[in-house]
Amino acid sequence: MFTTKSDPKAAMPKDLVKRNFHAPGPRQLWVADITYVATWSGFAFVAFVTDVFSRRLVGWNVASTLKAEILPLQALDMAAWDAGGDLDGPIHHADHGSNYQAMVYTDRVVELGAKPSTGTVGDSCDNALAEAINNLYKTELIRQRGPWKTVEQVELATLEYVWWWNHQRLHGELGMRTPEEVEAEYYANLAAAQTASVGQRS
């Protein structure tokens, strides 16, 4: 199932990632994508925003519609709130789906201070990390606990899954640590370096 199709005539942001899904710290590179879940009452569409450095799911939303102002925009706003409201220059990487290229969404990305980025049309490898997270979500939650009756049921389960993913799930790419542990270590090391720098100057 194709969740969205972009307008081929519209100008697209450049690919600032080039399949290099690595970042030196939090809030420097976010990837965003949408997947879907079949329920007895219709499709539930799920949008995630992931911090590449820690693999932390910083924003998410579940809705019965793909409309940009409802589904992905609310996930983006959650991620922005988590970051304190000012993104200060991270790259926001997504695919060419029409909801990610909608003016209401692209304007919000720029308003928050992020740099928009997209891969090539129709190549999932250009957003491979986001695609991989969608696949893990389907494998670890959706297929394990289905069939699903309602969109609301998927939303509640996704809330629980995001908490587990961020706080309890051990990630091989992170040295068998959780995203929260990786970010906590990063900020602790940053604070220690700043303290040492102040001590040297004094």
DADASUL-V441039 format. One record per residue. N is the residue number from 1. PHI is phi in whole degrees, 0 to 359 (none if undefined). Layout:
# DADASUL-V441039
N|PHI, N|PHI
This chain:
# DADASUL-V441039
1|none, 2|274, 3|286, 4|210, 5|231, 6|273, 7|277, 8|296, 9|273, 10|283, 11|287, 12|251, 13|297, 14|289, 15|276, 16|268, 17|255, 18|55, 19|65, 20|262, 21|270, 22|221, 23|216, 24|283, 25|194, 26|294, 27|60, 28|245, 29|213, 30|245, 31|243, 32|229, 33|199, 34|234, 35|228, 36|217, 37|227, 38|280, 39|236, 40|294, 41|252, 42|121, 43|281, 44|257, 45|259, 46|235, 47|246, 48|237, 49|238, 50|241, 51|278, 52|295, 53|301, 54|253, 55|64, 56|283, 57|280, 58|267, 59|209, 60|200, 61|201, 62|236, 63|209, 64|268, 65|224, 66|265, 67|307, 68|302, 69|287, 70|252, 71|279, 72|287, 73|295, 74|291, 75|294, 76|297, 77|296, 78|297, 79|296, 80|294, 81|299, 82|299, 83|271, 84|90, 85|91, 86|231, 87|279, 88|54, 89|94, 90|289, 91|275, 92|250, 93|250, 94|216, 95|270, 96|268, 97|304, 98|297, 99|287, 100|282, 101|260, 102|296, 103|302, 104|298, 105|276, 106|296, 107|297, 108|292, 109|302, 110|292, 111|302, 112|282, 113|95, 114|268, 115|254, 116|289, 117|213, 118|221, 119|274, 120|281, 121|290, 122|75, 123|242, 124|293, 125|296, 126|288, 127|226, 128|298, 129|294, 130|296, 131|297, 132|296, 133|293, 134|302, 135|295, 136|295, 137|302, 138|295, 139|288, 140|276, 141|238, 142|296, 143|286, 144|286, 145|245, 146|285, 147|287, 148|255, 149|273, 150|221, 151|297, 152|297, 153|295, 154|295, 155|298, 156|295, 157|294, 158|293, 159|305, 160|295, 161|295, 162|299, 163|297, 164|297, 165|302, 166|281, 167|250, 168|233, 169|290, 170|271, 171|252, 172|300, 173|293, 174|252, 175|71, 176|57, 177|238, 178|271, 179|303, 180|297, 181|295, 182|295, 183|291, 184|298, 185|294, 186|300, 187|290, 188|294, 189|294, 190|296, 191|295, 192|295, 193|294, 194|293, 195|296, 196|296, 197|295, 198|296, 199|296, 200|291, 201|290, 202|275
